[in-house]
Amino acid sequence: MSDYPKKVVIVGGVAGGASCAARLRRLDERAEITLVDRGPHVSFANCGLPYYVGGVIEKEQSLLIADAALFHDRFRIAVKTHTEVVSIDREKCEVELRDVKTGDTRRQSYDALVLSPGASPVRPPLAGIDLPGIFTLRGIPDSREIKSWIQARQARRAVIVGGGFIGLEMAENLTHLGLKVTVVEMLDQVMPPFDPEMAAYVADHLRQRGVTLALGDGVAGFKKNADGSLVVETKSGAEHGADLVILSIGVRPETSLAKAAGLELGPRGGIKVDDQMRTSDPRIWAVGDAVEVRDWITGQDALIPLAGPANRQGRIAADVICGRDSRFRGVQGTAICGVMGLMAASTGASEKSLKRAGLTDYEKIYLHPGSHAAYYPGAKRMHLKLLFRRSDGRILGAQAVGEDGVDKRIDVIAMAMQMQGTVYDLEEAELCYAPQFGGAKDPVNFAGMIAADVRRDDMPLVHWNEPVTEHTVFLDVRDPDEVVAENVQGSVNIPLKDLRDKIATLPPQGDIRVYCAVGQRGYLATRLLKQRGIRARNISGGMAMRRVVT
């Protein structure tokens, strides 16, 4: 602790800046802390904005986590809203502040400066992008404008540009208000961070609930009709009518202040920081959506605009300013999205990100367990993908989609990853069990067991999209009534119960690929055949995966 009060200026509130300010005060009662934000609210729940638009959160006040009075009364922190930092004088250790209402400016000195400017919604330079009725969603004023627009114009149709987390949450909430919603997404899948086959479950769910998806089609521009309604034009030539448009294309780190001050930026365009959140200037720290961080799994630079990492970064910056040796170990991108009663969650690397990073030492498995014991009413099926390293079984990532129990399974796997866990740790994990909550073998255990069986070569594995040869035989071990309902052309059907008696009908040297509904009977058949000297591999995830990968 220094012999004199530190002067700390924090630029931007919400998750990173506000957590940094509160942590600073808990560590240093004498510090002079000033928190500056150009908006009207210094600490609010921006993740709740779509639900405020949809009326699920009824009162705007519920979104306010802490206001200027609370920061002053509880922490003696000076909060200046509607105040913008327009420049940083690094030599004099001063910032220039401008009152956004009056335009008045003044200078303030600092011993430590923390930048938490966040990220701004991408608004591409398309024809008609500034027409009335086209919105982005970043703060409470944006959500207020959207609500007012819907009510004043009695809106009935909405187009959401972008099928990411915020876009799908807005689709849910606008549907809840009774609007007919179309989602236009440039990629051929919703939820871009997910692998396509897992995102397909979310897309099917949206369509079943009346949301129109225009995938693989980017926006070309916007037009206004005589009645004031809008038309969204796409690159394919399609036109989608709308009473309002929500731009949810993504966010871009706010780096203009840092760049003007000569601070170093990273290769992805965010503010470059070390593992103590310090920028290229030793007296300036940066946290939150504006900073570039290390992907803990792939080792690559990443922009991760999530509240959890921002909070941790704010705390770490405060620790370091106060002389503690705290370090940020990187991000693994654990996230979840609720979509009309469905949950989609992920942690760590996706298969796409592993390929982008040039990493090939991995394997994947699919399973479709119930959310709790099947004999207890209300069990829901979930779809789970686990990625792990072939060489040692270390867990690399997981994605899950389902109506119940998805969140806790991904959280368990996320924590196992933090501890450098392997599939064997998941296999042996001792988790809560009562029939209404899970099973004696939890989905997490099942994932570990399946992956461990693959590594032990107890269950040779193959996937639907792997190339076939002239020797490939698809062996369907389901019952005949299942085959009638859905079949793979050219496959051989031998129900599992009959397999021992009909082994002689299988080619002993063929490439036998076994499948069932979800993979369990395929595993049993593979074990049987393997012990009889026949080369066979189980198709991971069974027919439930074929529907989304072929």
C-alpha positions as CSV (number, residue, x, y, z in Angstrom):
1,M,0.0,0.0,0.0
2,S,1.4,3.4,-1.0
3,D,1.8,6.3,1.5
4,Y,-0.5,8.5,-0.4
5,P,-4.0,8.0,-1.9
6,K,-4.0,6.6,-5.5
7,K,-6.0,8.4,-8.1
8,V,-7.7,5.9,-10.2
9,V,-9.9,6.8,-13.2
10,I,-12.1,4.1,-14.7
11,V,-13.5,4.7,-18.2
12,G,-16.8,2.8,-18.7
13,G,-18.9,0.9,-16.2
14,V,-21.1,-2.2,-16.6
15,A,-19.4,-5.5,-16.0
16,G,-15.6,-4.8,-16.2
17,G,-15.4,-1.2,-15.0
18,A,-18.0,-1.4,-12.2
19,S,-16.5,-4.6,-10.8
20,C,-13.0,-3.0,-11.0
21,A,-14.2,0.0,-9.1
22,A,-15.9,-2.0,-6.3
23,R,-12.9,-4.3,-5.9
24,L,-10.5,-1.3,-5.7
25,R,-12.5,0.1,-2.8
26,R,-12.5,-3.2,-1.0
27,L,-8.7,-3.4,-1.3
28,D,-7.8,0.3,-0.8
29,E,-10.0,2.5,1.4
30,R,-7.9,5.6,0.7
31,A,-7.9,5.5,-3.1
32,E,-9.6,8.3,-5.0
33,I,-11.7,6.4,-7.5
34,T,-13.6,8.1,-10.3
35,L,-15.9,6.1,-12.6
36,V,-16.8,7.8,-15.9
37,D,-19.4,6.7,-18.3
38,R,-20.8,8.5,-21.4
39,G,-24.2,6.9,-21.0
40,P,-26.9,7.5,-18.4
41,H,-26.3,4.2,-16.5
42,V,-23.1,3.1,-15.0
43,S,-24.0,-0.5,-14.0
44,F,-26.9,-2.3,-15.7
45,A,-27.8,-5.8,-16.8
46,N,-27.3,-5.5,-20.6
47,C,-27.9,-9.3,-20.9
48,G,-31.4,-8.7,-19.8
49,L,-32.3,-6.1,-22.5
50,P,-34.0,-8.5,-24.9
51,Y,-36.2,-9.7,-22.0
52,Y,-37.2,-6.2,-21.2
53,V,-38.2,-5.6,-24.8
54,G,-40.3,-8.7,-24.7
55,G,-42.0,-7.8,-21.4
56,V,-40.6,-10.7,-19.5
57,I,-38.7,-8.2,-17.3
58,E,-41.5,-5.7,-16.7
59,K,-39.7,-2.8,-15.1
60,E,-36.8,-0.9,-16.5
61,Q,-35.6,-0.3,-12.9
62,S,-35.0,-4.0,-12.6
63,L,-32.1,-3.8,-15.1
64,L,-30.3,-1.3,-12.9
65,I,-27.7,-3.1,-10.8
66,A,-26.1,0.0,-9.1
67,D,-26.5,3.7,-9.7
68,A,-24.3,6.7,-8.9
69,A,-25.9,7.2,-5.4
70,L,-25.1,3.6,-4.4
71,F,-21.5,3.8,-5.6
72,H,-21.1,7.0,-3.5
73,D,-22.9,5.9,-0.4
74,R,-21.6,2.4,-0.2
75,F,-18.1,2.8,-1.7
76,R,-17.4,6.6,-1.8
77,I,-16.7,6.2,-5.5
78,A,-17.3,9.3,-7.6
79,V,-19.5,8.4,-10.6
80,K,-19.8,10.8,-13.6
81,T,-22.4,9.7,-16.1
82,H,-23.1,11.5,-19.4
83,T,-19.3,12.1,-19.3
84,E,-17.0,11.1,-22.1
85,V,-13.2,10.7,-22.0
86,V,-12.1,12.4,-25.2
87,S,-8.3,12.0,-24.9
88,I,-5.5,10.6,-22.8
89,D,-2.3,12.5,-22.1
90,R,0.0,9.6,-21.2
91,E,3.0,11.9,-20.4
92,K,1.1,14.0,-17.9
93,C,-1.1,11.1,-16.8
94,E,-4.3,13.1,-17.4
95,V,-7.5,12.5,-19.2
96,E,-9.7,15.1,-20.8
97,L,-13.4,14.8,-19.8
98,R,-16.3,16.2,-21.7
99,D,-19.9,16.6,-20.4
100,V,-22.0,15.2,-23.3
101,K,-24.9,17.4,-22.4
102,T,-23.2,20.8,-22.1
103,G,-20.0,20.2,-24.1
104,D,-17.9,21.5,-21.2
105,T,-14.4,19.9,-20.8
106,R,-11.9,19.6,-18.0
107,R,-8.8,17.6,-17.2
108,Q,-8.3,15.0,-14.5
109,S,-5.1,13.4,-13.4
110,Y,-4.6,9.7,-12.6
111,D,-2.0,7.4,-11.1
112,A,-3.8,4.4,-12.7
113,L,-6.2,4.5,-15.6
114,V,-8.6,1.6,-16.4
115,L,-10.2,1.4,-19.8
116,S,-13.6,-0.5,-20.0
117,P,-15.2,1.1,-23.0
118,G,-16.9,-2.2,-24.1
119,A,-17.9,-3.0,-27.7
120,S,-20.4,-1.4,-30.1
121,P,-22.9,-3.2,-32.3
122,V,-21.7,-3.6,-35.9
123,R,-23.6,-1.3,-38.3
124,P,-22.3,-2.0,-41.8
125,P,-22.4,0.7,-44.5
126,L,-25.4,-0.7,-46.4
127,A,-28.0,1.2,-48.4
128,G,-30.8,2.4,-46.2
129,I,-29.0,1.4,-42.9
130,D,-30.0,4.7,-41.3
131,L,-33.8,4.5,-42.1
132,P,-36.1,4.9,-39.1
133,G,-37.1,1.6,-37.6
134,I,-33.7,-0.1,-37.9
135,F,-32.2,-0.6,-34.4
136,T,-29.2,-2.0,-32.6
137,L,-29.4,-3.1,-28.9
138,R,-26.6,-2.0,-26.6
139,G,-28.1,-0.2,-23.7
140,I,-31.3,0.7,-21.9
141,P,-32.1,3.7,-24.1
142,D,-32.0,1.3,-27.2
143,S,-34.5,-1.1,-25.6
144,R,-36.7,1.8,-24.7
145,E,-36.8,3.0,-28.3
146,I,-37.6,-0.4,-29.6
147,K,-40.5,-0.9,-27.2
148,S,-41.8,2.5,-28.1
149,W,-41.6,1.9,-31.8
150,I,-43.4,-1.4,-31.5
151,Q,-46.2,0.1,-29.5
152,A,-46.6,3.3,-31.5
153,R,-46.7,1.5,-34.9
154,Q,-48.5,-1.6,-33.6
155,A,-45.7,-3.6,-35.3
156,R,-46.6,-7.1,-36.5
157,R,-43.4,-8.1,-38.5
158,A,-39.8,-8.0,-37.5
159,V,-36.6,-9.0,-39.3
160,I,-33.6,-9.8,-37.2
161,V,-30.3,-9.5,-39.1
162,G,-27.9,-12.0,-37.4
163,G,-28.6,-15.4,-35.9
164,G,-26.2,-15.2,-32.9
165,F,-27.1,-15.2,-29.2
166,I,-28.6,-11.7,-29.1
167,G,-30.5,-12.2,-32.4
168,L,-32.1,-15.4,-31.2
169,E,-33.0,-13.9,-27.8
170,M,-34.6,-11.0,-29.6
171,A,-36.5,-13.6,-31.9
172,E,-37.9,-15.2,-28.8
173,N,-39.0,-12.0,-27.2
174,L,-40.5,-10.4,-30.3
175,T,-42.4,-13.6,-30.9
176,H,-43.6,-13.4,-27.3
177,L,-45.0,-10.0,-28.1
178,G,-46.9,-11.6,-31.0
179,L,-44.7,-10.4,-33.9
180,K,-44.0,-12.6,-36.9
181,V,-40.2,-12.9,-36.9
182,T,-37.7,-13.6,-39.7
183,V,-34.0,-14.2,-39.0
184,V,-31.6,-13.4,-41.8
185,E,-28.2,-14.9,-41.3
186,M,-25.2,-14.7,-43.8
187,L,-23.9,-18.1,-42.6
188,D,-25.7,-21.4,-43.3
189,Q,-26.4,-21.9,-39.6
190,V,-27.7,-20.0,-36.6
191,M,-25.5,-19.6,-33.5
192,P,-22.1,-19.2,-35.4
193,P,-20.0,-20.2,-32.4
194,F,-21.6,-23.7,-32.4
195,D,-20.7,-26.5,-34.8
196,P,-23.3,-26.7,-37.6
197,E,-24.7,-30.1,-36.6
198,M,-25.4,-28.8,-33.1
199,A,-26.9,-25.5,-34.3
200,A,-29.2,-27.5,-36.5
201,Y,-31.2,-28.6,-33.5
202,V,-31.7,-24.9,-32.6
203,A,-32.8,-24.1,-36.1
204,D,-35.4,-26.9,-36.2
205,H,-36.8,-25.7,-32.9
206,L,-37.1,-22.1,-34.1
207,R,-38.9,-23.2,-37.3
208,Q,-41.3,-25.4,-35.3
209,R,-42.3,-22.3,-33.3
210,G,-43.0,-20.2,-36.3
211,V,-39.7,-18.3,-36.8
212,T,-38.7,-18.0,-40.4
213,L,-35.0,-18.6,-41.0
214,A,-33.2,-17.2,-44.1
215,L,-29.8,-18.8,-43.8
216,G,-26.8,-18.5,-46.0
217,D,-28.1,-15.2,-47.3
218,G,-26.5,-11.9,-46.4
219,V,-28.3,-8.5,-46.3
220,A,-27.7,-6.2,-49.3
221,G,-29.7,-3.2,-48.2
222,F,-32.9,-1.7,-46.8
223,K,-35.8,0.2,-48.4
224,K,-38.8,2.1,-47.1
225,N,-42.3,1.6,-48.3
226,A,-44.9,4.4,-48.7
227,D,-46.6,3.3,-45.6
228,G,-43.4,3.6,-43.5
229,S,-42.7,-0.1,-43.4
230,L,-39.4,-1.6,-44.3
231,V,-38.0,-4.1,-46.8
232,V,-34.9,-6.0,-46.1
233,E,-33.1,-6.9,-49.4
234,T,-30.7,-9.9,-49.4
235,K,-27.9,-10.8,-51.7
236,S,-29.9,-13.7,-53.2
237,G,-32.5,-11.2,-54.4
238,A,-35.1,-12.1,-51.7
239,E,-37.1,-9.4,-50.0
240,H,-38.5,-9.5,-46.4
241,G,-41.1,-7.1,-45.2
242,A,-40.8,-5.7,-41.7
243,D,-42.2,-3.1,-39.4
244,L,-38.9,-3.0,-37.6
245,V,-35.4,-4.4,-38.1
246,I,-33.0,-5.4,-35.3
247,L,-29.3,-5.5,-36.3
248,S,-27.6,-8.2,-34.4
249,I,-24.6,-8.9,-36.6
250,G,-22.0,-8.8,-33.8
251,V,-20.0,-6.3,-31.9
252,R,-16.7,-4.4,-32.5
253,P,-14.4,-3.5,-29.6
254,E,-14.4,0.2,-28.8
255,T,-10.7,1.1,-29.3
256,S,-10.7,4.6,-30.6
257,L,-9.6,6.2,-27.4
258,A,-6.9,3.6,-26.9
259,K,-5.7,3.9,-30.5
260,A,-5.6,7.7,-30.3
261,A,-3.5,7.5,-27.2
262,G,-1.0,5.2,-29.0
263,L,-1.7,2.1,-27.0
264,E,-0.9,-1.2,-28.8
265,L,-3.8,-3.1,-30.4
266,G,-3.8,-6.9,-31.0
267,P,-4.1,-8.8,-34.3
268,R,-7.9,-9.1,-33.8
269,G,-8.3,-5.4,-33.3
270,G,-8.8,-5.3,-29.6
271,I,-6.7,-3.5,-27.0
272,K,-3.6,-5.7,-26.3
273,V,-3.1,-6.6,-22.6
274,D,-0.9,-8.9,-20.7
275,D,-2.1,-11.5,-18.2
276,Q,-2.4,-8.7,-15.5
277,M,-4.7,-6.7,-17.9
278,R,-2.0,-4.1,-18.3
279,T,-1.7,-2.3,-21.7
280,S,1.5,-1.3,-23.4
281,D,1.5,1.7,-21.0
282,P,2.4,0.5,-17.5
283,R,-0.1,3.0,-15.9
284,I,-3.1,2.0,-18.0
285,W,-5.1,-1.2,-17.7
286,A,-7.9,-2.4,-20.0
287,V,-10.8,-4.9,-19.3
288,G,-14.0,-6.2,-20.8
289,D,-15.2,-6.5,-24.4
290,A,-12.6,-4.1,-25.8
291,V,-9.6,-6.2,-24.9
292,E,-8.0,-9.0,-26.8
293,V,-7.4,-12.1,-24.7
294,R,-5.9,-15.6,-25.1
295,D,-8.2,-18.5,-26.0
296,W,-7.2,-20.9,-23.2
297,I,-7.7,-24.0,-25.4
298,T,-6.4,-23.0,-28.8
299,G,-3.8,-20.5,-27.6
300,Q,-5.0,-18.0,-30.2
301,D,-5.9,-14.3,-29.7
302,A,-9.6,-13.9,-29.3
303,L,-12.4,-11.3,-28.7
304,I,-14.8,-12.7,-26.1
305,P,-17.6,-10.2,-25.3
306,L,-19.0,-12.0,-22.2
307,A,-19.9,-10.6,-18.8
308,G,-18.1,-13.4,-16.8
309,P,-14.6,-12.8,-18.2
310,A,-15.2,-9.0,-18.0
311,N,-16.0,-9.2,-14.3
312,R,-12.9,-11.3,-13.6
313,Q,-10.7,-9.0,-15.6
314,G,-12.0,-6.0,-13.7
315,R,-11.1,-7.7,-10.4
316,I,-7.7,-8.7,-11.6
317,A,-6.9,-5.1,-12.8
318,A,-7.9,-3.8,-9.3
319,D,-5.7,-6.4,-7.6
320,V,-2.7,-5.5,-9.7
321,I,-3.2,-1.7,-9.1
322,C,-3.2,-2.5,-5.4
323,G,0.0,-4.5,-5.6
324,R,-1.4,-8.0,-5.7
325,D,0.0,-10.6,-8.2
326,S,-3.3,-11.6,-9.8
327,R,-3.3,-13.0,-13.3
328,F,-5.9,-13.7,-16.0
329,R,-5.4,-17.2,-17.4
330,G,-7.5,-16.7,-20.5
331,V,-11.0,-17.6,-21.7
332,Q,-12.7,-20.7,-22.6
333,G,-15.9,-19.0,-23.8
334,T,-18.5,-20.8,-21.6
335,A,-21.9,-19.4,-22.7
336,I,-25.6,-20.3,-22.9
337,C,-28.6,-19.0,-24.8
338,G,-32.3,-19.6,-24.1
339,V,-34.4,-20.0,-27.3
340,M,-38.1,-20.5,-26.8
341,G,-37.8,-23.1,-24.2
342,L,-34.6,-24.6,-25.6
343,M,-31.2,-24.2,-24.1
344,A,-28.0,-24.2,-26.1
345,A,-24.7,-24.0,-24.2
346,S,-21.1,-24.5,-24.9
347,T,-17.7,-24.3,-23.3
348,G,-14.1,-24.5,-24.7
349,A,-13.3,-25.1,-28.4
350,S,-15.7,-26.0,-31.1
351,E,-14.6,-28.3,-33.9
352,K,-14.6,-25.3,-36.2
353,S,-12.2,-23.4,-33.9
354,L,-9.9,-26.3,-33.6
355,K,-9.7,-26.6,-37.4
356,R,-9.1,-22.8,-37.7
357,A,-6.2,-23.1,-35.2
358,G,-4.7,-26.0,-37.2
359,L,-5.2,-28.5,-34.4
360,T,-5.8,-32.0,-35.5
361,D,-5.2,-34.1,-32.4
362,Y,-8.8,-34.4,-31.4
363,E,-11.8,-36.7,-31.5
364,K,-15.5,-36.1,-31.0
365,I,-18.4,-38.1,-29.7
366,Y,-22.2,-37.5,-29.7
367,L,-24.7,-38.7,-27.2
368,H,-28.4,-38.1,-26.6
369,P,-29.1,-38.7,-22.9
370,G,-32.2,-37.8,-20.9
371,S,-32.1,-34.8,-18.5
372,H,-32.9,-37.1,-15.6
373,A,-33.9,-40.7,-14.9
374,A,-36.3,-42.0,-17.6
375,Y,-38.7,-43.6,-15.1
376,Y,-39.4,-40.2,-13.4
377,P,-41.9,-38.1,-15.3
378,G,-40.8,-35.2,-17.5
379,A,-37.3,-36.3,-18.7
380,K,-36.2,-34.5,-21.8
381,R,-33.6,-35.6,-24.3
382,M,-30.6,-33.5,-24.8
383,H,-27.9,-33.6,-27.5
384,L,-24.3,-33.4,-26.4
385,K,-21.1,-33.2,-28.3
386,L,-17.8,-33.7,-26.5
387,L,-14.4,-32.8,-28.0
388,F,-11.2,-34.3,-26.5
389,R,-7.6,-34.8,-27.4
390,R,-6.8,-38.2,-29.0
391,S,-3.3,-38.4,-27.5
392,D,-4.2,-38.1,-23.8
393,G,-8.0,-37.6,-23.4
394,R,-7.8,-34.0,-22.2
395,I,-11.2,-32.3,-22.7
396,L,-11.2,-29.6,-25.3
397,G,-14.8,-28.4,-25.5
398,A,-18.5,-29.4,-25.3
399,Q,-21.8,-28.2,-26.8
400,A,-25.2,-29.2,-25.6
401,V,-28.8,-28.5,-26.7
402,G,-32.0,-29.4,-24.9
403,E,-35.0,-28.3,-22.9
404,D,-33.7,-29.2,-19.5
405,G,-30.4,-29.9,-17.7
406,V,-28.1,-28.5,-20.3
407,D,-26.7,-25.7,-18.2
408,K,-25.5,-27.8,-15.3
409,R,-23.8,-30.4,-17.6
410,I,-21.9,-27.8,-19.5
411,D,-20.9,-26.1,-16.2
412,V,-19.6,-29.4,-14.8
413,I,-17.5,-29.9,-18.0
414,A,-16.3,-26.3,-18.0
415,M,-15.0,-26.8,-14.4
416,A,-13.4,-30.1,-15.3
417,M,-11.6,-28.2,-18.1
418,Q,-10.4,-25.5,-15.8
419,M,-8.7,-28.3,-13.8
420,Q,-7.0,-29.7,-16.9
421,G,-9.4,-32.6,-16.7
422,T,-9.7,-35.6,-19.0
423,V,-12.5,-37.8,-20.2
424,Y,-11.5,-40.2,-17.5
425,D,-12.3,-37.5,-14.9
426,L,-15.8,-37.2,-16.4
427,E,-16.1,-41.0,-16.4
428,E,-15.4,-41.0,-12.6
429,A,-17.1,-37.8,-11.6
430,E,-19.4,-38.2,-8.6
431,L,-22.4,-36.0,-9.2
432,C,-25.8,-35.4,-7.5
433,Y,-28.4,-38.1,-8.2
434,A,-32.1,-38.3,-7.5
435,P,-34.5,-39.4,-10.2
436,Q,-35.9,-35.9,-10.8
437,F,-32.5,-34.3,-11.2
438,G,-30.3,-36.9,-13.0
439,G,-29.3,-40.5,-13.2
440,A,-27.0,-42.8,-11.4
441,K,-24.9,-42.4,-14.5
442,D,-25.2,-38.7,-15.3
443,P,-25.0,-37.5,-18.9
444,V,-21.5,-36.1,-17.9
445,N,-20.5,-39.6,-16.9
446,F,-21.9,-41.1,-20.1
447,A,-19.9,-38.6,-22.1
448,G,-16.7,-39.6,-20.2
449,M,-17.4,-43.3,-20.5
450,I,-18.0,-43.1,-24.3
451,A,-14.9,-41.0,-24.9
452,A,-12.9,-43.3,-22.6
453,D,-14.1,-46.4,-24.5
454,V,-12.9,-44.7,-27.7
455,R,-9.5,-44.0,-26.3
456,R,-9.2,-47.6,-25.0
457,D,-10.3,-48.9,-28.4
458,D,-13.2,-50.6,-26.7
459,M,-15.5,-48.8,-29.2
460,P,-13.9,-48.0,-32.5
461,L,-15.7,-44.9,-33.8
462,V,-16.7,-43.5,-37.2
463,H,-18.9,-40.6,-38.2
464,W,-21.7,-40.2,-40.8
465,N,-19.7,-37.8,-42.9
466,E,-16.6,-39.9,-43.3
467,P,-16.0,-41.2,-46.9
468,V,-17.3,-44.7,-47.7
469,T,-15.4,-47.3,-49.8
470,E,-16.5,-50.3,-51.9
471,H,-16.1,-52.4,-48.8
472,T,-18.4,-50.3,-46.5
473,V,-21.4,-52.0,-45.1
474,F,-23.9,-50.0,-43.0
475,L,-25.3,-52.3,-40.4
476,D,-28.6,-51.2,-38.8
477,V,-29.2,-53.0,-35.5
478,R,-32.5,-51.3,-34.8
479,D,-35.8,-53.2,-34.7
480,P,-37.8,-53.6,-38.0
481,D,-40.5,-51.1,-37.0
482,E,-37.8,-48.4,-36.5
483,V,-36.3,-49.2,-39.9
484,V,-39.7,-48.8,-41.6
485,A,-40.0,-45.3,-40.2
486,E,-36.5,-44.1,-41.2
487,N,-33.8,-46.0,-43.1
488,V,-30.4,-45.6,-44.7
489,Q,-30.6,-46.7,-48.3
490,G,-28.6,-49.9,-49.0
491,S,-28.1,-50.7,-45.3
492,V,-28.3,-54.2,-43.8
493,N,-30.8,-54.6,-41.0
494,I,-30.0,-57.2,-38.3
495,P,-31.7,-56.3,-35.0
496,L,-29.3,-56.5,-32.1
497,K,-31.2,-59.4,-30.5
498,D,-30.6,-61.5,-33.7
499,L,-27.0,-60.4,-34.4
500,R,-25.2,-63.4,-32.7
501,D,-27.2,-65.8,-34.8
502,K,-26.5,-64.0,-38.1
503,I,-22.9,-63.0,-37.8
504,A,-22.0,-65.4,-40.6
505,T,-23.9,-63.2,-43.0
506,L,-21.4,-60.3,-42.5
507,P,-18.2,-60.0,-44.6
508,P,-15.4,-60.8,-42.2
509,Q,-13.0,-58.2,-43.8
510,G,-15.5,-55.5,-44.6
511,D,-15.7,-51.9,-43.4
512,I,-18.8,-52.5,-41.1
513,R,-20.3,-49.3,-39.8
514,V,-22.9,-50.0,-37.1
515,Y,-25.7,-47.7,-36.1
516,C,-28.9,-47.6,-34.1
517,A,-31.1,-44.7,-32.9
518,V,-28.7,-42.9,-30.6
519,G,-25.6,-45.1,-30.4
520,Q,-26.1,-47.4,-27.4
521,R,-27.2,-50.5,-29.3
522,G,-24.5,-49.7,-31.9
523,Y,-21.9,-49.8,-29.1
524,L,-23.2,-53.2,-27.9
525,A,-23.1,-54.6,-31.4
526,T,-19.6,-53.2,-32.0
527,R,-18.4,-54.9,-28.8
528,L,-20.0,-58.2,-29.9
529,L,-18.5,-58.1,-33.4
530,K,-15.1,-57.0,-32.2
531,Q,-14.9,-60.0,-29.8
532,R,-15.9,-62.3,-32.7
533,G,-13.0,-61.0,-34.8
534,I,-15.0,-58.8,-37.1
535,R,-13.8,-55.3,-37.8
536,A,-16.7,-53.0,-36.9
537,R,-17.1,-49.3,-35.9
538,N,-19.9,-47.6,-34.2
539,I,-21.4,-44.5,-35.8
540,S,-21.4,-41.9,-33.1
541,G,-24.8,-40.5,-32.2
542,G,-26.7,-43.0,-34.4
543,M,-29.6,-41.9,-36.5
544,A,-30.2,-38.8,-34.3
545,M,-27.0,-37.4,-35.7
546,R,-27.6,-38.5,-39.3
547,R,-30.6,-36.1,-39.5
548,V,-28.3,-33.1,-38.9
549,V,-25.0,-34.0,-40.5
550,T,-26.2,-35.4,-43.9
